[in-house]
Amino acid sequence: MRDHCERLLSAPLALAAASAVLAAGSGCGGDAYDPLATAAARAGRTGNLEASIPPMCYASTAGGANGCWTCHTTGFGPNTLADHDLQREYSFSDAARKNPWTNLLEDLSAVAARTSDAEILEYIREDNYAPLRRALRALAERRDYPGHVPDLDIEAGLDGEGFAADGSGYRAVRYKPFPGSFWPTNGSAGDVFIRLPAAFREDASGAPSRDVYKLNLALLEAAIASPSPLPRASEAAPMDASPLPRASEAAPMDASAGREVEPVSEVVAGFDLDGDGAISPAVTRIRRLPARYAGGAAGVPVRAWIYPRGTELLHSVRYIDPDRPGLLAARMKELRYARKVDEPDDWAISRAYEREADEKEEGRPPLYAGAPEVGLRNAFGWQIQAFIEDERGRLRLQTVEEHRACMGCHSAVGVTVDHTFSLARKVPGAAGWRHQDLRGMPDVPQAGHADPEVLTYLRRAGGADDYRGNAEMLARFFPGGALDEAEVRRGAPGGDRDLAYLVAPSRERALLLDKAYRALVRAQRFEAGRDVLLGPATGILRAVEGESTGLGEAQRVYLDGRVHLAW
C-alpha cells in the first residue's frame, strides 16, 4: 500500500486525485488518525532543496508585468536585505531553474466542475482544527510528540476586545492581506492571532492584568507597524523634573503623528506616550516609545521593527465560505505556528544576511535547523511549524520539504518586518483587534505611496495575481484590456466601496477554487505546489532561461515596495 501511495506522487494531478479517493477508502494511511505519520514516512527525503523559492518567482514578466516589487525591495531598519535586483534578474541556482511547482501548470476547472456545490459546502464547513488539537495533545501526553500543541480554542470564540475567550492569551489581529496571491479572490482566506509571553500579561507583582497586556500589545503595534521608527525614551529630549501637567493643560499635538492604538493608560506605562507633556489615564496615539515594556516585562527592551523573544503567531489558511461575512470557512487548508525563540541583536541580524548572501553566491541551498516534529528555525530567531490537510481533509504535520516552502518568505525577502507580514499591516487601534474581516477596510496606500495599494498592484502586475490568471478580476477591472482606475478607486479611502469589494471572489469563483484545491488535497502532491488556477497557465514559466527578467530593460523596476501602510 505504501508503494501505491508513493506512485500517486508521479501521476498526473487529476488522476492522482481520483486514485487518492480510492486509496483513502482502502487503507492509504489507515483509519487511525496520526497527524505525524506522513512527515515521519518522508523523514530524510527532500526532493527540492530550493523549495523556499515560492511559485510567484516563476511568473512570466512578459510585457513588463511586475508583481515582484511587492517582496523584493529596498531593505528597511534591521532588515538590511536590499533585494530589488531580483526584479531585474532571476539569480536562480542551476537546480532551481526548472519550475518545480507543476500543479500550477494544470487547469483544474474540469476537475472542480465534477464536484457539486452542496458537496463542497458540506466539506468546507467541517471543523478539522479541533481533531488536530485532540490528536496532538494525546501524542504529547504519551511523550510521542515534542512540538507545538495548539491551545487556542477557536470554538470558544473571542470577547469584545478580540481576546480568546479560553484565557489562552491569544488575541485576533485584523490586517490588510498582502497584495496578490494572498487576496481571497486568488483562493484562500486567512486569520492571525498573536500571543506575548506571560510576563507581558502580568503586572509588576506577577498578577494577571489585561491593562498591562493591552499596553504591551499597543507598544508592540507601535514598534512594528509604524512606517518610520518612533523615537524611544533614550532618543527623545529629556523632560525636566517639574511635575507633568494635567492632560487638559498640555500643548496641542499633531493629530496624525505616531501610531493610533486602542486606549491605553500612561499611568500604567509610567511614560508620556503621546508626547503631550502629560500623563493621562487613556491615550489613543503613541508618538514616543519607552525604553522597555511594562509590568512583568519591564526588563524587556522595546525595539523598533523587532518582536520580543517568546512572541507567538498562529495563522490559519482556510477555504473560502462565500456565505460567511468574513469568508472564513471552518475547514483549514493549513495551520502555521511561529514562535520567536531567539532575539538576535542588530549585528547578528546583519551577519545572518551576509551568510545568506555568501551561501547563495556559492550555489548552496539554504539550511534551516530543526525538523518537522518541532519546526524549522531561520537565522533570525523564528521557529515555524505547519500542518496541512491529508487526503481525507484531516490536518497533518507538514514534511520537511513542505516546511521549507514556508521558510523563504519568512527568511529572505526585503519587504518583511522581522520576517513577518501581518502585524505590520494591522488596522490601527481597537478596530484592528478583532477577527479578520475585510468589510469596511479601506484600500489604503503603502507607506510612501500616493495611490491605493490594490490599484498600484493591478497597474504594475497587469492583473490580480502574479500569473495574470484571475479571469474574474481581469473582467471586472480590465475591461477591454485597460485598467479601470476609477472603479478600483471606489475601494480607497473616501470611496463608496471597501477592500472586500475589490478582492473577494464571487460565490461561483469561490466554490470553484474550493473544489479545485480539494483535488490537490486528494492527490497529496504539495511538493508540486499548493496554489490553484482556474484556466490555462499562460503566465507561468516552465523553466527559467537566462538571467534577465526583462523588467530592467522595460523600465518597470520599482524600489518603493513596503509592507507598511499609510492608514
C-alpha positions as CSV (number, residue, x, y, z in Angstrom):
1,M,0.0,0.0,0.0
2,R,2.9,2.4,0.7
3,D,4.2,1.8,-2.8
4,H,0.7,2.6,-4.2
5,C,0.6,5.9,-2.2
6,E,4.1,6.8,-3.4
7,R,3.1,6.2,-7.1
8,L,0.4,8.9,-6.7
9,L,3.2,11.5,-6.4
10,S,4.2,11.0,-10.0
11,A,0.8,10.6,-11.6
12,P,-1.0,13.4,-13.4
13,L,-2.8,15.6,-10.9
14,A,-6.4,14.8,-11.9
15,L,-5.6,11.1,-12.0
16,A,-3.8,11.2,-8.7
17,A,-6.7,13.0,-7.0
18,A,-9.1,10.3,-8.2
19,S,-6.8,7.5,-7.2
20,A,-6.3,9.0,-3.8
21,V,-10.0,8.9,-3.1
22,L,-10.0,5.1,-3.7
23,A,-6.8,4.7,-1.8
24,A,-8.2,6.6,1.2
25,G,-11.1,4.2,1.3
26,S,-8.8,1.1,1.0
27,G,-6.3,2.0,3.8
28,C,-3.8,4.5,2.4
29,G,-2.9,5.9,5.7
30,G,-5.4,3.7,7.6
31,D,-8.4,4.6,9.6
32,A,-6.4,5.7,12.7
33,Y,-5.7,9.4,12.7
34,D,-1.9,10.0,13.2
35,P,-1.1,13.6,12.2
36,L,2.7,12.8,12.3
37,A,2.6,9.7,10.0
38,T,3.3,11.4,6.7
39,A,6.1,13.6,8.0
40,A,7.7,10.5,9.6
41,A,7.3,8.4,6.5
42,R,9.1,11.0,4.4
43,A,11.8,11.8,7.0
44,G,15.2,12.4,5.4
45,R,13.7,12.8,1.9
46,T,13.8,16.3,0.4
47,G,13.4,16.3,-3.3
48,N,13.6,20.1,-3.7
49,L,16.2,21.8,-1.6
50,E,15.1,25.1,-3.2
51,A,11.5,24.8,-2.1
52,S,11.9,28.1,-0.3
53,I,11.7,29.8,-3.7
54,P,7.9,30.4,-4.0
55,P,5.8,29.8,-7.1
56,M,5.4,33.5,-7.7
57,C,9.1,33.7,-8.6
58,Y,8.3,31.7,-11.7
59,A,5.7,34.1,-13.0
60,S,6.2,35.4,-16.5
61,T,7.2,39.1,-16.7
62,A,6.2,39.4,-20.4
63,G,5.1,42.8,-21.3
64,G,6.6,44.4,-18.2
65,A,4.2,42.6,-15.8
66,N,5.8,43.0,-12.4
67,G,4.4,41.5,-9.2
68,C,8.0,41.0,-7.9
69,W,8.2,44.5,-6.4
70,T,5.9,43.6,-3.5
71,C,8.5,41.4,-1.9
72,H,11.8,42.4,-3.5
73,T,12.6,46.0,-2.5
74,T,15.0,48.2,-0.5
75,G,15.7,46.9,3.0
76,F,14.4,48.9,5.9
77,G,15.7,49.1,9.5
78,P,17.1,45.8,10.9
79,N,16.0,44.1,7.6
80,T,19.1,45.2,5.6
81,L,18.2,42.9,2.7
82,A,18.0,45.2,-0.4
83,D,16.9,42.5,-2.9
84,H,15.3,44.7,-5.6
85,D,17.8,43.4,-8.1
86,L,15.7,40.2,-8.1
87,Q,13.2,42.3,-10.1
88,R,15.9,42.6,-12.8
89,E,17.5,39.1,-12.7
90,Y,16.5,35.6,-11.6
91,S,19.7,34.7,-9.8
92,F,18.5,31.1,-9.6
93,S,20.8,28.2,-8.9
94,D,21.0,25.6,-11.7
95,A,18.8,23.3,-9.6
96,A,16.1,25.9,-9.3
97,R,15.8,26.8,-13.0
98,K,13.2,24.2,-13.7
99,N,9.9,25.2,-12.2
100,P,9.0,22.6,-9.5
101,W,5.5,23.9,-8.9
102,T,3.9,21.9,-11.6
103,N,0.5,21.9,-10.0
104,L,0.1,25.4,-11.2
105,L,0.5,24.2,-14.8
106,E,-2.7,22.1,-14.7
107,D,-6.1,23.5,-15.4
108,L,-8.3,22.2,-12.6
109,S,-11.6,23.7,-13.9
110,A,-12.9,20.4,-15.2
111,V,-12.0,18.6,-12.0
112,A,-13.7,21.3,-10.0
113,A,-16.8,21.1,-12.1
114,R,-17.4,17.4,-11.1
115,T,-18.0,18.4,-7.5
116,S,-21.4,19.7,-6.6
117,D,-21.8,23.0,-4.6
118,A,-23.6,21.1,-1.9
119,E,-20.8,18.6,-1.5
120,I,-18.0,21.3,-1.3
121,L,-20.0,23.4,1.1
122,E,-20.5,20.4,3.4
123,Y,-16.8,19.7,3.2
124,I,-15.5,23.2,4.0
125,R,-18.0,23.7,6.9
126,E,-16.5,20.7,8.8
127,D,-14.0,21.5,11.6
128,N,-10.6,19.9,11.1
129,Y,-8.8,22.0,13.7
130,A,-10.4,20.6,16.9
131,P,-9.5,17.0,15.9
132,L,-5.9,18.0,15.3
133,R,-5.7,19.6,18.8
134,R,-7.0,16.4,20.4
135,A,-4.7,14.1,18.4
136,L,-1.6,16.2,19.2
137,R,-2.5,16.5,22.9
138,A,-2.8,12.8,23.1
139,L,0.6,12.3,21.4
140,A,2.2,14.9,23.7
141,E,0.8,13.3,26.8
142,R,2.4,10.0,25.7
143,R,5.6,11.9,25.0
144,D,5.5,10.9,21.4
145,Y,5.4,14.4,20.1
146,P,7.7,17.3,21.3
147,G,6.2,20.1,19.1
148,H,3.6,22.7,19.5
149,V,0.1,21.6,20.6
150,P,-2.3,24.4,19.6
151,D,-4.1,25.6,22.7
152,L,-6.3,28.3,21.2
153,D,-9.9,27.1,21.4
154,I,-11.4,28.7,18.3
155,E,-14.9,27.3,19.0
156,A,-15.0,29.1,22.4
157,G,-14.7,32.4,20.4
158,L,-13.4,35.8,21.2
159,D,-14.6,38.5,23.6
160,G,-15.5,42.1,22.5
161,E,-11.8,43.1,22.5
162,G,-10.6,40.3,20.3
163,F,-9.1,38.2,23.2
164,A,-9.6,34.5,23.1
165,A,-12.4,33.6,25.5
166,D,-10.5,30.5,26.6
167,G,-7.9,32.5,28.6
168,S,-5.0,31.4,26.4
169,G,-3.7,34.9,25.9
170,Y,-4.2,34.9,22.2
171,R,-5.7,37.9,20.5
172,A,-7.0,38.3,17.0
173,V,-5.3,40.6,14.6
174,R,-7.3,42.3,11.8
175,Y,-4.9,43.1,9.0
176,K,-4.8,44.0,5.3
177,P,-3.8,41.0,3.3
178,F,-0.5,41.2,1.4
179,P,-1.2,42.1,-2.3
180,G,-1.6,39.5,-5.0
181,S,-1.7,35.8,-4.2
182,F,-2.9,36.4,-0.7
183,W,-6.2,38.1,-1.7
184,P,-9.2,35.9,-1.2
185,T,-10.1,36.1,-4.9
186,N,-7.0,34.0,-5.5
187,G,-8.1,31.1,-3.4
188,S,-7.8,31.4,0.3
189,A,-8.9,33.3,3.3
190,G,-6.9,33.5,6.5
191,D,-6.7,34.8,10.0
192,V,-3.9,35.6,12.5
193,F,-3.7,35.5,16.3
194,I,-0.8,36.8,18.4
195,R,0.3,36.0,22.0
196,L,3.0,37.6,24.0
197,P,4.8,35.7,26.9
198,A,3.2,35.5,30.3
199,A,5.3,38.3,31.7
200,F,3.8,40.7,29.2
201,R,0.3,39.8,30.5
202,E,1.2,40.5,34.2
203,D,1.7,43.5,36.3
204,A,4.9,44.0,38.3
205,S,3.7,41.8,41.1
206,G,3.1,38.9,38.8
207,A,-0.7,39.2,38.8
208,P,-2.6,38.9,35.5
209,S,-3.5,42.3,34.2
210,R,-5.4,43.0,31.0
211,D,-4.5,46.7,31.2
212,V,-0.8,45.8,31.2
213,Y,-1.3,43.3,28.3
214,K,-3.2,45.8,26.2
215,L,-0.5,48.4,26.8
216,N,2.3,46.0,25.8
217,L,0.4,45.0,22.7
218,A,0.0,48.6,21.9
219,L,3.7,49.2,22.4
220,L,4.5,46.3,20.1
221,E,2.0,47.6,17.5
222,A,3.6,51.0,17.5
223,A,7.1,49.4,17.3
224,I,6.2,47.1,14.4
225,A,3.5,48.9,12.4
226,S,4.9,52.4,12.3
227,P,6.3,53.1,8.8
228,S,9.1,55.1,10.4
229,P,10.6,54.1,13.7
230,L,9.2,56.1,16.6
231,P,11.7,57.8,18.9
232,R,12.4,55.9,22.1
233,A,12.8,57.3,25.5
234,S,16.6,57.4,25.3
235,E,16.4,59.3,22.0
236,A,13.7,61.7,23.0
237,A,14.5,65.0,24.6
238,P,14.6,64.5,28.4
239,M,11.7,66.0,30.3
240,D,12.5,68.4,33.2
241,A,12.0,67.5,36.8
242,S,8.9,69.6,37.3
243,P,5.6,67.8,37.7
244,L,3.8,66.9,34.5
245,P,0.8,69.0,33.7
246,R,-2.7,67.6,33.5
247,A,-3.8,66.4,30.1
248,S,-6.1,69.4,29.8
249,E,-3.2,71.8,30.2
250,A,-0.9,70.0,27.6
251,A,0.1,71.7,24.4
252,P,-1.7,70.6,21.2
253,M,0.0,67.9,19.2
254,D,0.0,66.8,15.5
255,A,-3.0,64.6,15.4
256,S,-1.6,62.4,12.6
257,A,1.9,61.8,14.1
258,G,2.8,58.5,15.6
259,R,0.6,55.3,15.7
260,E,-3.1,55.1,16.5
261,V,-3.7,52.5,19.2
262,E,-6.6,51.3,21.3
263,P,-7.0,53.4,24.6
264,V,-4.1,52.6,26.9
265,S,-3.0,54.1,30.2
266,E,0.0,56.3,30.5
267,V,-0.3,55.8,34.2
268,V,0.3,52.1,33.8
269,A,3.1,52.9,31.4
270,G,4.7,55.5,33.7
271,F,5.6,57.3,30.5
272,D,4.2,60.1,28.3
273,L,3.4,58.0,25.2
274,D,1.7,60.7,23.1
275,G,4.3,63.3,23.9
276,D,1.9,65.9,25.0
277,G,3.7,66.6,28.3
278,A,1.1,65.0,30.5
279,I,0.4,61.6,32.0
280,S,-3.2,60.6,31.0
281,P,-5.4,57.7,32.1
282,A,-6.2,56.9,28.4
283,V,-4.4,57.9,25.2
284,T,-5.1,56.6,21.7
285,R,-1.8,57.6,19.9
286,I,1.8,56.7,20.6
287,R,4.3,59.1,19.4
288,R,7.2,58.1,21.6
289,L,8.2,54.6,22.8
290,P,9.5,53.9,26.3
291,A,12.8,52.1,26.6
292,R,11.1,48.9,27.9
293,Y,7.8,47.2,28.0
294,A,5.6,47.4,31.1
295,G,4.6,45.3,34.1
296,G,6.3,41.9,34.3
297,A,8.1,42.6,31.1
298,A,9.7,45.8,32.4
299,G,13.1,44.3,31.8
300,V,12.5,43.7,28.0
301,P,13.7,46.4,25.7
302,V,11.3,47.9,23.1
303,R,13.0,47.6,19.7
304,A,11.6,49.2,16.5
305,W,10.6,46.6,13.9
306,I,11.6,43.6,16.2
307,Y,9.4,41.3,18.2
308,P,10.4,40.3,21.7
309,R,11.6,36.8,22.4
310,G,8.6,34.4,23.1
311,T,6.2,36.1,20.7
312,E,3.8,33.6,19.2
313,L,1.9,33.9,15.9
314,L,-0.9,31.5,14.9
315,H,-2.0,31.7,11.2
316,S,-4.7,29.6,9.6
317,V,-5.1,29.4,5.8
318,R,-8.7,28.5,5.1
319,Y,-11.2,27.6,2.4
320,I,-13.5,30.4,1.3
321,D,-17.0,30.2,2.5
322,P,-18.9,32.6,0.3
323,D,-21.9,32.6,2.7
324,R,-19.9,33.8,5.7
325,P,-19.4,37.5,6.1
326,G,-15.7,37.2,6.7
327,L,-15.3,34.5,4.0
328,L,-13.5,32.2,6.6
329,A,-14.6,28.6,6.3
330,A,-14.5,26.3,9.3
331,R,-12.1,24.0,7.5
332,M,-8.4,24.9,7.4
333,K,-6.2,24.2,4.5
334,E,-3.2,24.9,6.7
335,L,-2.3,25.9,10.2
336,R,1.0,27.7,10.7
337,Y,2.6,28.5,14.0
338,A,5.6,30.7,14.6
339,R,7.5,31.4,17.8
340,K,10.3,33.8,18.4
341,V,12.7,31.6,20.2
342,D,15.7,33.9,20.0
343,E,16.1,37.7,19.6
344,P,19.4,38.4,17.8
345,D,20.9,41.9,18.1
346,D,21.4,44.1,15.1
347,W,24.9,42.8,14.5
348,A,23.7,39.2,14.4
349,I,20.9,40.1,12.0
350,S,23.3,41.8,9.7
351,R,25.7,38.9,9.9
352,A,22.9,36.4,9.1
353,Y,22.1,38.3,5.9
354,E,25.8,38.2,5.0
355,R,26.0,34.5,5.4
356,E,22.8,34.0,3.3
357,A,24.4,36.1,0.5
358,D,27.6,34.1,0.8
359,E,25.7,30.8,0.6
360,K,23.8,32.0,-2.4
361,E,27.0,33.1,-4.2
362,E,28.5,29.7,-3.6
363,G,25.4,28.0,-5.0
364,R,24.4,26.4,-1.7
365,P,20.7,25.9,-0.9
366,P,19.5,27.5,2.4
367,L,19.9,25.5,5.6
368,Y,17.4,25.5,8.4
369,A,17.9,24.0,11.8
370,G,15.1,21.7,13.2
371,A,12.8,19.1,12.0
372,P,9.0,18.8,11.3
373,E,8.3,17.5,14.8
374,V,9.5,20.8,16.3
375,G,9.5,23.1,13.3
376,L,12.3,24.7,11.2
377,R,14.2,27.7,12.5
378,N,15.6,30.5,10.5
379,A,18.7,32.6,11.2
380,F,16.6,35.4,12.8
381,G,15.1,33.6,15.8
382,W,11.8,32.3,14.3
383,Q,10.8,28.7,14.6
384,I,8.0,27.7,12.3
385,Q,5.8,24.6,12.4
386,A,3.0,23.9,10.0
387,F,0.2,21.5,9.3
388,I,-1.7,20.7,6.1
389,E,-4.6,18.5,5.1
390,D,-4.1,14.8,4.4
391,E,-6.1,13.0,1.7
392,R,-9.1,12.9,3.9
393,G,-9.0,16.5,4.9
394,R,-7.5,15.9,8.4
395,L,-4.7,18.3,9.3
396,R,-1.3,16.5,9.4
397,L,2.2,17.7,10.1
398,Q,4.0,19.0,7.0
399,T,7.0,17.2,5.8
400,V,10.5,18.8,5.9
401,E,10.2,19.7,2.2
402,E,6.7,21.2,2.7
403,H,8.1,23.2,5.7
404,R,10.8,24.6,3.5
405,A,8.2,26.2,1.3
406,C,7.3,28.4,4.3
407,M,10.8,29.5,5.1
408,G,11.7,31.6,2.1
409,C,9.2,34.3,2.6
410,H,9.9,34.4,6.3
411,S,13.7,34.5,5.9
412,A,14.9,36.1,2.7
413,V,12.8,38.9,1.3
414,G,13.5,42.6,1.7
415,V,10.0,43.7,2.4
416,T,9.2,42.0,5.8
417,V,9.3,43.4,9.3
418,D,11.2,41.0,11.4
419,H,10.4,38.4,8.8
420,T,6.6,38.7,9.3
421,F,3.8,40.4,7.4
422,S,0.5,40.6,9.4
423,L,1.1,42.9,12.4
424,A,2.9,45.5,10.3
425,R,-0.3,45.6,8.2
426,K,-2.7,45.7,11.2
427,V,-5.7,48.0,11.1
428,P,-4.7,50.7,13.6
429,G,-6.2,50.9,17.1
430,A,-9.1,49.0,18.5
431,A,-10.6,48.2,15.1
432,G,-7.6,46.0,14.4
433,W,-8.0,43.8,17.5
434,R,-10.8,41.5,16.2
435,H,-11.2,38.6,14.0
436,Q,-10.2,39.1,10.3
437,D,-12.8,40.8,8.2
438,L,-12.2,42.8,5.1
439,R,-15.6,44.6,5.2
440,G,-15.2,48.3,5.9
441,M,-11.5,48.1,5.4
442,P,-10.2,50.8,3.0
443,D,-7.7,50.2,0.3
444,V,-5.0,52.5,1.8
445,P,-1.7,53.1,0.0
446,Q,1.6,51.5,1.0
447,A,3.8,53.8,3.1
448,G,5.3,56.5,0.9
449,H,2.8,55.9,-2.0
450,A,0.2,58.3,-3.3
451,D,-2.2,55.7,-4.8
452,P,-4.1,52.9,-3.1
453,E,-2.3,49.6,-2.8
454,V,-4.7,47.5,-4.9
455,L,-4.6,50.0,-7.7
456,T,-0.8,50.1,-7.6
457,Y,-0.6,46.3,-7.7
458,L,-3.1,45.9,-10.6
459,R,-1.3,48.7,-12.5
460,R,2.2,47.1,-12.1
461,A,1.3,43.4,-12.3
462,G,-1.2,43.7,-15.1
463,G,-3.6,41.5,-13.3
464,A,-4.8,40.5,-9.8
465,D,-2.2,37.8,-9.4
466,D,1.4,37.3,-10.4
467,Y,0.3,35.0,-13.3
468,R,-2.5,37.2,-14.6
469,G,-4.7,34.2,-14.5
470,N,-7.6,35.5,-12.5
471,A,-10.1,35.9,-15.2
472,E,-12.8,37.3,-12.9
473,M,-10.7,40.2,-11.8
474,L,-9.5,40.8,-15.3
475,A,-13.1,41.1,-16.5
476,R,-14.0,43.4,-13.6
477,F,-11.1,45.8,-13.6
478,F,-9.5,45.4,-17.0
479,P,-12.5,45.8,-19.4
480,G,-11.2,45.7,-22.9
481,G,-7.7,45.1,-21.6
482,A,-7.3,48.5,-19.9
483,L,-7.3,49.1,-16.2
484,D,-10.4,50.9,-15.0
485,E,-8.7,53.0,-12.3
486,A,-11.9,54.8,-11.3
487,E,-13.6,51.6,-10.5
488,V,-10.7,50.4,-8.4
489,R,-10.5,53.7,-6.5
490,R,-14.0,53.1,-5.2
491,G,-12.4,50.9,-2.5
492,A,-10.0,53.6,-1.5
493,P,-10.5,56.0,1.5
494,G,-13.4,58.3,0.6
495,G,-14.8,55.8,-1.9
496,D,-18.2,54.1,-1.7
497,R,-16.7,50.6,-1.5
498,D,-14.1,48.8,0.5
499,L,-11.4,46.2,0.3
500,A,-13.9,43.3,0.4
501,Y,-15.5,44.7,-2.8
502,L,-12.1,44.7,-4.5
503,V,-10.6,41.4,-3.6
504,A,-13.3,39.0,-2.6
505,P,-14.4,36.4,-5.2
506,S,-17.9,35.9,-6.5
507,R,-19.7,33.0,-5.0
508,E,-19.2,30.9,-8.1
509,R,-15.5,31.5,-8.2
510,A,-15.1,30.9,-4.5
511,L,-16.7,27.5,-4.8
512,L,-14.7,26.6,-7.9
513,L,-11.5,27.5,-6.1
514,D,-12.5,25.4,-3.1
515,K,-13.3,22.4,-5.4
516,A,-10.0,22.7,-7.3
517,Y,-8.0,22.9,-4.1
518,R,-9.7,19.8,-2.8
519,A,-8.2,18.0,-5.8
520,L,-4.8,18.9,-4.6
521,V,-5.7,17.6,-1.2
522,R,-6.8,14.3,-2.6
523,A,-3.6,13.9,-4.7
524,Q,-1.3,14.9,-1.8
525,R,1.3,16.3,-4.2
526,F,2.0,19.5,-2.2
527,E,5.7,19.2,-3.1
528,A,4.5,20.4,-6.6
529,G,2.6,23.4,-5.2
530,R,-0.4,24.3,-3.1
531,D,-1.9,27.0,-5.3
532,V,-4.5,26.5,-8.0
533,L,-5.5,28.3,-11.2
534,L,-8.8,28.1,-13.0
535,G,-7.9,28.1,-16.6
536,P,-4.8,27.7,-18.8
537,A,-1.5,28.5,-17.1
538,T,-0.3,31.1,-19.6
539,G,1.6,33.4,-17.2
540,I,3.9,30.8,-15.7
541,L,7.4,29.8,-16.7
542,R,8.1,26.1,-17.0
543,A,11.8,26.8,-16.9
544,V,13.9,29.9,-16.4
545,E,16.3,30.6,-19.2
546,G,18.9,33.4,-19.0
547,E,19.3,35.9,-16.2
548,S,17.3,39.0,-17.2
549,T,13.6,39.2,-16.3
550,G,13.2,42.0,-18.9
551,L,11.9,44.4,-16.3
552,G,15.0,46.5,-16.2
553,E,15.0,46.9,-20.0
554,A,11.3,47.8,-19.9
555,Q,12.0,50.3,-17.1
556,R,9.5,48.5,-14.9
557,V,11.6,48.1,-11.7
558,Y,10.2,49.7,-8.5
559,L,12.2,50.3,-5.3
560,D,9.3,51.5,-3.2
561,G,7.6,48.3,-2.1
562,R,6.7,48.4,1.6
563,V,4.8,46.1,3.9
564,H,3.8,49.1,5.9
565,L,0.7,51.1,5.1
566,A,-0.4,54.7,5.2
567,W,-3.6,54.4,7.1
